[in-house]
């Protein structure tokens, strides 16, 4: 922005506003997920994480792939490092075992006569 001729205070203001978008997004997501049921909350969280991971990979690759073209003398080493990182990510997803949720206590009545359940994830 500064190279395009924008005033420095405006550039700082826009940079500050952009930096506040992440904490604001986290707060809004937390509030929104809290109002949903368990199934919808899990589905929305999974979709948000998948979108975040895809965006991160897109930005990372848009930075890394031109470097492979620019550094022709290190192309093999950089390509192997990129493939090793992707392989490590794939291996981590294969080794991750989802833990089932089991019922810890029988339903009990609360003071307002609604049944409540206690869930716990196995460690």
N, C-alpha and C positions, 0 to 999 in steps of 0.2 A: 504494500500500500504506500509506503514511504517513497519508493522508487517511482510510483505512478503519480506522485505529487500530492498525496493526501496529507493534511496537517498531522503533526505528531500527536497532539491530544486526541484527535479523532481515532487515529490508529490504536492508541492505548485503550480508549473506551471500547472499541469494537473487540479488541483482544480480551479485555476484561469480561465483556458480555459473553463472548464465546467460551471463556474458561468457566463461567458460572453455569453453563448449560449442563455439564455433567452432574454436579451436585443436585441441580434442580430436577434433572431426569431421574436420578436415584430416588429422591424424595417422592416425586409423582408416581413412580413405579411402585414404591413401597406402599403408598396410600392406596393405589389402584388394586394391587394384589391383595391387600388386606380386606377389601370389600368383596372379594370373590370367594366362591366355595373352594374346597380342597382340590378337586379335579381341575377346575378352570385355572386355579392359581398355579398348579404344577405345569399345566400346558402352556400358560403364558410365560412362566419363568423359563421353560425349555426353549420356547420360540425366541425370547429375548436374548438368551445366551447364544443360541445358534446364529442369530443376526449379528450379535456383537463379535463372535468369533469370525464370521465371514467378512465383516467389515475390517477387522484387524488383519486378516490374511490378505485382503485386497490392498490395503495400504502398505503392508510389509512387502508384498511382491512388487508393487509399483515402485518401491524404492530399491529392492534387491535386483530385479531383472535388468534394469539399465546398468547396474554395476557389473553384472556378468559380461555385458557387451563392452564396457569401457576398459576393464582389466582383462585383456585377452591372455596375458601371461599367467594369471591366476584362475582362469576360467574353470579348469578341472577341479581345483581345490574348492573354489566357491560353490560350484555345482554339487560336489559331494557333501559339503556342509549343509546346503539347502535340503538335499535329499535325506541326509541323516536326521535333520530336524523334523521333517515330515514323517519319517519312519518312527522316530521316537514318539511323536504325537499319536500316530496310529497304534503303536504298541501300548501306550498308556490307555487308550480307549478300549483295547481288547482286554487288558488286564483288570480294568475296573469292573468290579462285580456289584451290581445293584443290591442293596440290602432291603429285604422285605420289611414292611411295617407289621408288627404283631400287637395284638391287644394285650395290655398289661393288667387291666383291672376290669371287673364287670361294670356294666353301666350303673351309675348311681343317680339318685334324684337330688337336684340342687334345690335351693330355697324357693325358686320360682317354678317348680314342678316340670322342668325340662330335663330330659335325660342327657347326661354328659358322658363322654367316653375319654379314656386316657390312652394315648398311643405312645409307643416308644420304638426307636429304631434299634436293631441289634447292633452291638458294637463289634 
